[in-house]
Amino acid sequence: MKYILFNFLLYGFLGYLFEITARFIQGFELRAGILFYGPFILIYGLSIAVIYFLSEKLDNKLNIKKIYKFIFILLISVILVSVFEFIGGNIIEMAYDDIFWDYTRFGFNIGIYVSLIVSLFWGMLISVSYFFLNPLTAKIFPKIPEKLIIISIILLAINMITKVIVDFII
């Protein structure tokens, strides 16, 4: 479970770096919102954490070939990302009365928050990350002091709670 939390933090941070880089290149502003908590984006960390959790359960129950596992992770990732984007987009729209992304210009879209093309892209990125970055993170993880991971999770939780209080209560 600690490894899943470690990856939740790591990929949430890497997602933040990806977003600011992509938005800078495209000339878009980076908008703070319910999914942005400091140098962390919830949807990235959450997607990887769920995939790692499901994969761990799959590994413990089945002994399947790598290609089938890749296909399974790709399909689950596409579904998961689509659900997260749909829910996240609607929550942001209700909370901020604003639309943070719009996929209507992409093909095979379902409303403004979900596009099969975008979901396939993210599903592929998650799958590739799982199979190529996971072996690296598995080597790094044991070298990180457990207290550092726990402190990081506590600080992230405090940051998220503070942001929710500031955005919705104050």
Buried (B, 14 or more C-beta within 10 A) or exposed (E): EEBBBBBBBBBBBBBBEBBBEEEEEEEEEEBEBBBBBBEBBBBBBBBBBBBBBBBEEBEEEEEEEEEEBBEBBBEBBBEBBBEBBBEBBBEBBEEBEEEBBEBEEBEEBEEBBBBBEBBBBBBBBBBEBBEEBBEEBEEEBEEBEEEEBEEBBEEBEEBBEEBEEEEEEE
